[in-house]
Structure formats: structure tokens, C-alpha cells
């Protein structure tokens, strides 16, 4: 009975995280009407750090921060420079150049990017299934980026598409190296934000963007920081700890892009393009194909190739 209760709680936490993540594309786009990408990074990072500190305070674990930093200051500085600083700076810039529907759809290829990066970084074998999934997913990116004009290869915003793809490299690379991170997840994420905050502050100061923005921008940054970067991460971690089946919780993430598109249409006012729907279908189809179980013969061939 306890296991069933825990599984229900895992689904509740997982759905809560997915629904929160579904709102962030709209929140990014609305906030960028009042803030530059670097300002959004700065104020969202402050909000996220406060949210994470409040979680640690509620857990009565704040005193552990100092000891964790002394033990892992190098990894905290390095991880903080990648996430949140570099990743969100690139991602927010992509959102400032692209419609939210296009940026968020391309961003969903990060899971595939992680599989491809694992080949050179972790020396993992690239399966034929992964290669086929990559072709399907990046065909979806081409459909979205060219708005269906594949033969002309004319991108709606070439720099925006490039930045969106670069953000997937940063995010996937961060999670690959995060598998070797010895820090406790919530403490580690808090240290990341604490170490990246001076970088965001210096970046804004260097570009002369430290002026206090409109309250709408601050409100948007607070929402983005608390939901995208703070509380939602803890919800997801909790769901993964409670569940009996990691795959069943992980598959909930496929709901997010569809809910996100609906919110983008309702809140941002973007007309959802047929090319976005087709491209997103290809991306999700590629990701789903990557998760399909291999047949018995294929598994035997793969095992022979790796032995």
C-alpha cells in the first residue's frame, strides 16, 4: 500500500514539475519584452538562489552550504559558469530572436544531444537506433527553422536557431558531467547559482544594463527563477526518488511541449504555425524512437560489437 501511495505522490510531483516547465517558454518571451537576455539571467538567478536557499532553510540544511563549498569549490565554480550562466544566457538570447514556439521546440532536442555527446565524452557506442533518431529530430529542427521551406534552406532567424542548438549542447554537456558530481543535488544547484551570480552581475555591468527594469520584468524574472530554475527542479528530484519506475515519470516530459504550445498561443498570442507542429512531431517522434526497446537480435548484435 505504501509503494502505491509513493507512486501516486511521484506522479503528482512529476506532473507538477512538467506543468511548471510548460509555462516557462511563455514566461521567457513575456519577460523579454521588458528585460534584455542578460538582465533576465541576472534577476532570475537572484530569484532562483533565494528559492533554493529557502528550500535548504526549510530542510534545516543551510549550515551544510559552507562545508560543501569548501569541499567542492572548483566544481561549483565550473558548473555555475555553465549552468546557469552560459546556458541561460544563450537560451534567453535565442528566445529574444525566435518565436517562443520555435525556440522551445528546438530546445527539446537536448536529450538527443546528450546521447550524441556521450559518444566522444563517455566513450559510449552510438547505436543505429540513436543515429536514426538524430536524423528524425534534426529534420524536425530544419522544418521549424525554415518554417517548412526545406528546399530553400532559408531560416527564419539563422542566429536564433544556432543559439537554440548551442543551448542544447551546453545543457546536455552539463548533465553528462553532472553524473560525476559528488555534491548533493540541491546543495550543488544552490552553489552553482551562488557562484554564477557574480558573473551575471559583472556581465550586466560591463554592458551597462544594471538599471532597475519595470516591475513587469522583475515579476517575470522572479517567476522564471523560482519555477524554471528553483522549485521545479526539487519537485522533479522528489518524483524520481519516490517512483518505482523512472521511465514512467520521465515519459511525463512528453506532455510538456504540447501544453507549452497551447500556453504560448493563449498567453503570448503567437499563431502556432503548421511547420512548428510538424517539426515538433518529428522531434518527439525521434525521441520516442530512441527509447524503443531493441529486438532480441539487435541486442545480441550490439553486445557482440561491444565485447
C-alpha positions as CSV (number, residue, x, y, z in Angstrom):
1,X,0.0,0.0,0.0
2,X,2.9,2.3,0.9
3,X,4.5,1.7,-2.5
4,X,1.3,2.5,-4.3
5,X,0.9,5.7,-2.3
6,X,4.5,6.7,-3.1
7,X,3.9,6.1,-6.8
8,X,0.9,8.3,-6.7
9,X,2.9,11.0,-5.0
10,X,5.7,10.5,-7.6
11,X,3.2,11.1,-10.4
12,X,1.8,14.2,-8.6
13,X,5.3,15.7,-8.1
14,X,6.3,14.8,-11.7
15,X,3.1,16.3,-13.2
16,X,3.6,19.4,-11.1
17,X,7.1,19.8,-12.5
18,X,6.0,19.2,-16.1
19,X,3.2,21.7,-15.8
20,X,5.5,24.3,-14.3
21,X,8.1,23.7,-17.1
22,X,5.3,24.1,-19.7
23,X,4.8,27.7,-18.7
24,X,8.4,28.8,-18.9
25,X,8.6,29.4,-22.7
26,X,5.7,31.8,-22.4
27,X,7.3,33.4,-19.3
28,X,10.6,33.8,-21.1
29,X,9.0,35.5,-24.1
30,X,6.8,37.8,-21.9
31,X,9.7,38.7,-19.6
32,X,12.0,39.6,-22.6
33,X,9.5,42.3,-23.6
34,X,10.8,44.2,-20.5
35,X,14.3,42.8,-20.0
36,X,17.4,42.0,-22.1
37,X,18.5,38.4,-22.1
38,X,21.4,39.3,-19.7
39,X,19.0,41.2,-17.3
40,X,16.6,38.3,-17.3
41,X,19.5,36.0,-16.4
42,X,20.6,38.2,-13.5
43,X,17.3,38.8,-11.9
44,X,16.1,35.2,-12.5
45,X,19.3,33.9,-10.9
46,X,18.7,36.0,-7.8
47,X,15.2,34.7,-7.5
48,X,16.3,31.1,-8.0
49,X,19.1,31.5,-5.4
50,X,16.6,32.8,-2.9
51,X,14.2,30.0,-3.7
52,X,16.9,27.3,-3.3
53,X,18.1,28.9,0.0
54,X,14.6,28.9,1.3
55,X,14.3,25.2,0.5
56,X,17.5,24.5,2.3
57,X,16.3,26.6,5.3
58,X,13.1,24.7,5.4
59,X,15.1,21.5,5.4
60,X,17.4,23.0,8.1
61,X,20.4,22.3,5.9
62,X,21.8,25.9,5.4
63,X,24.8,25.2,7.6
64,X,25.9,22.4,5.1
65,X,26.5,25.0,2.4
66,X,29.8,26.3,3.7
67,X,31.2,22.8,4.1
68,X,30.0,21.8,0.7
69,X,31.6,24.8,-0.9
70,X,35.0,24.2,0.9
71,X,35.0,20.6,-0.3
72,X,33.8,21.3,-3.9
73,X,34.6,24.9,-4.7
74,X,36.3,24.1,-8.0
75,X,33.3,22.1,-9.4
76,X,30.9,24.7,-8.0
77,X,32.7,27.5,-10.0
78,X,32.9,25.4,-13.1
79,X,29.3,24.1,-13.1
80,X,28.0,27.6,-12.2
81,X,29.8,29.1,-15.2
82,X,28.0,26.5,-17.4
83,X,24.6,26.4,-15.7
84,X,23.1,28.8,-15.1
85,X,25.4,31.5,-16.6
86,X,26.3,30.3,-20.1
87,X,23.3,28.1,-20.7
88,X,20.6,30.5,-19.8
89,X,22.4,33.5,-21.4
90,X,22.5,31.6,-24.7
91,X,18.9,30.3,-24.3
92,X,17.4,33.7,-23.4
93,X,19.2,35.2,-26.4
94,X,17.7,32.5,-28.7
95,X,14.2,33.3,-27.3
96,X,14.8,37.0,-27.9
97,X,15.4,36.3,-31.6
98,X,12.9,33.4,-32.3
99,X,9.2,33.0,-31.7
100,X,8.7,31.1,-28.4
101,X,7.1,28.1,-30.3
102,X,10.3,27.7,-32.4
103,X,12.8,28.1,-29.6
104,X,11.1,25.8,-27.2
105,X,10.6,23.1,-29.8
106,X,14.3,23.1,-30.8
107,X,15.3,23.1,-27.1
108,X,13.6,19.7,-26.7
109,X,16.4,18.1,-28.7
110,X,18.8,18.3,-25.7
111,X,18.0,14.7,-24.7
112,X,19.2,13.5,-28.1
113,X,22.2,15.9,-28.0
114,X,23.2,14.2,-24.7
115,X,23.1,10.8,-26.3
116,X,25.4,12.0,-29.1
117,X,27.8,13.8,-26.8
118,X,28.1,10.7,-24.7
119,X,29.9,9.0,-27.6
120,X,33.1,11.1,-27.5
121,X,32.8,12.2,-23.9
122,X,31.9,8.9,-22.2
123,X,33.1,6.5,-25.0
124,X,29.6,5.1,-25.4
125,X,28.7,3.2,-28.6
126,X,26.4,5.0,-31.0
127,X,23.5,2.7,-31.8
128,X,21.9,2.7,-35.3
129,X,18.7,3.5,-33.4
130,X,20.3,6.6,-32.0
131,X,21.6,7.7,-35.4
132,X,18.1,7.3,-36.9
133,X,16.6,9.2,-34.0
134,X,19.1,12.0,-34.6
135,X,18.2,12.3,-38.3
136,X,14.5,12.5,-37.4
137,X,14.9,15.0,-34.7
138,X,17.2,17.3,-36.7
139,X,14.9,17.1,-39.7
140,X,12.3,18.4,-37.3
141,X,14.7,21.3,-36.4
142,X,15.1,22.1,-40.1
143,X,11.3,22.1,-40.6
144,X,10.9,24.5,-37.7
145,X,13.9,26.7,-38.5
146,X,12.9,27.1,-42.2
147,X,9.2,27.2,-41.4
148,X,8.6,24.3,-43.8
149,X,10.7,25.8,-46.7
150,X,13.2,22.9,-46.6
151,X,14.3,23.1,-50.3
152,X,15.2,26.8,-50.0
153,X,17.0,26.3,-46.6
154,X,16.0,29.9,-45.7
155,X,15.9,30.1,-41.9
156,X,13.5,32.5,-40.2
157,X,16.4,33.6,-38.0
158,X,19.7,31.7,-38.5
159,X,21.4,33.1,-35.4
160,X,18.4,32.3,-33.2
161,X,18.3,28.7,-34.5
162,X,22.1,28.4,-34.0
163,X,21.8,29.7,-30.4
164,X,18.9,27.4,-29.6
165,X,21.0,24.4,-30.8
166,X,24.1,25.7,-28.8
167,X,21.9,25.8,-25.7
168,X,21.2,22.1,-26.1
169,X,24.9,21.4,-26.3
170,X,25.5,23.3,-23.1
171,X,22.6,21.7,-21.2
172,X,23.4,18.2,-22.4
173,X,27.1,18.6,-21.6
174,X,26.3,19.9,-18.1
175,X,24.1,16.9,-17.3
176,X,26.8,14.4,-18.7
177,X,29.5,15.9,-16.4
178,X,26.9,16.2,-13.6
179,X,26.8,12.4,-13.4
180,X,30.3,12.6,-11.9
181,X,29.3,15.4,-9.5
182,X,29.8,14.3,-5.9
183,X,27.7,17.1,-4.4
184,X,24.2,16.5,-3.1
185,X,21.8,17.8,-5.9
186,X,20.0,20.7,-4.1
187,X,23.2,21.9,-2.4
188,X,25.1,21.6,-5.7
189,X,22.5,23.6,-7.6
190,X,22.4,26.3,-4.9
191,X,26.2,26.6,-5.1
192,X,26.0,26.8,-8.9
193,X,23.7,29.9,-8.6
194,X,25.8,31.5,-5.8
195,X,29.0,31.1,-7.9
196,X,27.4,32.3,-11.2
197,X,25.7,35.4,-9.7
198,X,28.9,37.5,-9.7
199,X,29.4,36.5,-13.4
200,X,25.9,37.7,-14.3
201,X,26.3,40.9,-12.3
202,X,29.7,41.6,-14.0
203,X,28.3,40.8,-17.4
204,X,25.4,43.2,-16.9
205,X,27.7,45.9,-15.5
206,X,30.0,45.6,-18.5
207,X,27.2,46.1,-20.9
208,X,25.7,49.0,-18.9
209,X,22.4,47.1,-18.0
210,X,22.2,47.4,-14.3
211,X,19.4,49.9,-14.3
212,X,16.3,48.7,-12.4
213,X,13.7,47.5,-15.0
214,X,9.9,47.8,-15.0
215,X,8.1,45.8,-12.4
216,X,6.6,43.5,-15.1
217,X,10.2,42.4,-16.0
218,X,11.1,41.8,-12.3
219,X,7.9,39.8,-11.8
220,X,8.6,37.7,-14.9
221,X,12.2,37.1,-13.8
222,X,11.1,36.1,-10.3
223,X,8.6,33.6,-11.8
224,X,11.3,32.2,-14.2
225,X,13.9,31.9,-11.4
226,X,11.6,30.3,-8.9
227,X,9.8,27.9,-11.3
228,X,12.3,27.1,-14.1
229,X,15.5,27.2,-12.1
230,X,14.4,26.5,-8.5
231,X,11.3,24.8,-7.0
232,X,10.6,22.7,-10.1
233,X,14.0,21.1,-10.0
234,X,13.3,19.9,-6.5
235,X,9.8,18.7,-7.5
236,X,11.4,16.6,-10.2
237,X,14.1,15.2,-8.0
238,X,11.4,14.2,-5.4
239,X,9.3,12.5,-8.1
240,X,12.3,10.5,-9.3
241,X,13.1,9.4,-5.7
242,X,9.6,8.2,-4.9
243,X,8.8,6.4,-8.1
244,X,9.1,2.6,-8.7
245,X,9.6,3.3,-12.4
246,X,11.9,6.0,-13.5
247,X,10.8,5.6,-17.1
248,X,7.1,6.2,-16.2
249,X,8.0,9.5,-14.7
250,X,10.5,10.5,-17.4
251,X,7.8,9.9,-20.0
252,X,5.7,12.7,-18.5
253,X,8.1,15.2,-20.1
254,X,6.5,14.4,-23.5
255,X,3.4,16.3,-22.2
256,X,5.3,19.5,-21.7
257,X,5.8,20.7,-25.3
258,X,2.1,20.2,-26.2
259,X,0.9,22.1,-23.1
260,X,3.6,24.7,-23.7
261,X,2.4,25.4,-27.3
262,X,-1.2,25.9,-26.1
263,X,0.1,28.4,-23.4
264,X,2.3,30.2,-26.0
265,X,-0.8,30.7,-28.2
266,X,-3.1,31.8,-25.3
267,X,-0.6,33.9,-23.3
268,X,1.9,35.2,-25.8
269,X,-0.5,35.4,-28.7
270,X,1.6,33.6,-31.3
271,X,-0.3,31.8,-34.0
272,X,1.0,28.3,-34.0
273,X,2.5,27.5,-37.4
274,X,1.9,24.2,-39.2
275,X,5.7,23.9,-39.6
276,X,6.1,24.1,-35.8
277,X,3.6,21.3,-35.3
278,X,5.2,19.1,-37.9
279,X,8.7,19.8,-36.7
280,X,7.7,19.2,-33.1
281,X,6.1,15.9,-34.1
282,X,9.3,14.8,-35.8
283,X,11.4,15.8,-32.7
284,X,9.1,14.0,-30.3
285,X,8.9,11.0,-32.7
286,X,12.7,10.9,-32.9
287,X,13.0,11.0,-29.1
288,X,10.3,8.3,-28.8
289,X,12.1,6.1,-31.4
290,X,15.3,6.4,-29.4
291,X,13.5,4.9,-26.3
292,X,12.0,1.9,-28.2
293,X,13.4,-1.4,-26.8
294,X,15.8,-3.1,-29.2
295,X,14.8,-6.5,-30.5
296,X,16.5,-9.7,-29.2
297,X,18.7,-10.0,-32.4
298,X,19.6,-6.3,-32.3
299,X,20.6,-6.5,-28.6
300,X,22.7,-9.6,-29.3
301,X,24.5,-7.8,-32.2
302,X,25.1,-4.8,-30.0
303,X,26.5,-6.9,-27.2
304,X,28.8,-8.7,-29.7
305,X,30.0,-5.4,-31.0
306,X,30.8,-4.0,-27.6
307,X,32.6,-7.2,-26.3
